[in-house]
Amino acid sequence: MQLVIQSTQQLTQAVLLNQGIPLEYVLQQNSDITNSRKHI
């Protein structure tokens, strides 16, 4: 399951970067997702 999540995040990063969204923003979004998972 973790592998699927990672693949999805990488795919999302690629799409966002293609749209010109800064990598820092993408990484911040990923941290938020990861942190919210830990609280569940």
The 8 nearest C-alpha neighbors of each residue, nearest first, counted from 0:
[[1, 3, 2, 4, 5, 6, 7, 8],
 [0, 2, 4, 3, 5, 6, 7, 8],
 [1, 3, 5, 0, 4, 6, 7, 8],
 [2, 4, 6, 0, 1, 5, 7, 8],
 [5, 3, 1, 7, 2, 6, 8, 0],
 [6, 4, 8, 2, 7, 3, 9, 1],
 [7, 5, 9, 3, 8, 4, 10, 2],
 [6, 8, 10, 4, 5, 9, 11, 3],
 [9, 7, 11, 5, 10, 6, 12, 4],
 [10, 8, 12, 6, 11, 7, 5, 13],
 [9, 11, 7, 13, 8, 12, 6, 14],
 [10, 12, 8, 14, 9, 13, 7, 15],
 [13, 11, 9, 15, 10, 14, 16, 8],
 [12, 14, 10, 16, 11, 15, 17, 9],
 [13, 15, 17, 11, 12, 16, 10, 18],
 [16, 14, 18, 12, 17, 20, 13, 11],
 [17, 15, 19, 13, 18, 20, 14, 12],
 [16, 18, 14, 15, 19, 13, 20, 12],
 [17, 19, 15, 16, 20, 14, 13, 21],
 [20, 18, 16, 17, 21, 15, 22, 14],
 [19, 21, 16, 15, 18, 22, 24, 17],
 [22, 20, 23, 24, 19, 16, 25, 15],
 [23, 21, 25, 24, 26, 20, 16, 12],
 [24, 22, 26, 21, 25, 27, 20, 28],
 [23, 25, 27, 22, 26, 21, 28, 20],
 [26, 24, 22, 28, 27, 23, 29, 12],
 [25, 27, 29, 23, 28, 24, 22, 30],
 [28, 26, 24, 30, 29, 25, 23, 31],
 [27, 29, 31, 25, 26, 30, 24, 32],
 [28, 30, 26, 32, 27, 31, 33, 25],
 [31, 29, 33, 27, 32, 28, 34, 26],
 [30, 32, 28, 34, 29, 33, 35, 27],
 [33, 31, 29, 35, 30, 34, 28, 36],
 [34, 32, 30, 36, 31, 35, 29, 37],
 [35, 33, 31, 37, 36, 32, 30, 38],
 [34, 36, 32, 38, 37, 33, 31, 39],
 [37, 35, 33, 34, 39, 38, 32, 31],
 [38, 36, 34, 35, 39, 33, 32, 31],
 [37, 39, 35, 36, 34, 33, 32, 31],
 [38, 36, 37, 35, 34, 33, 32, 31]]
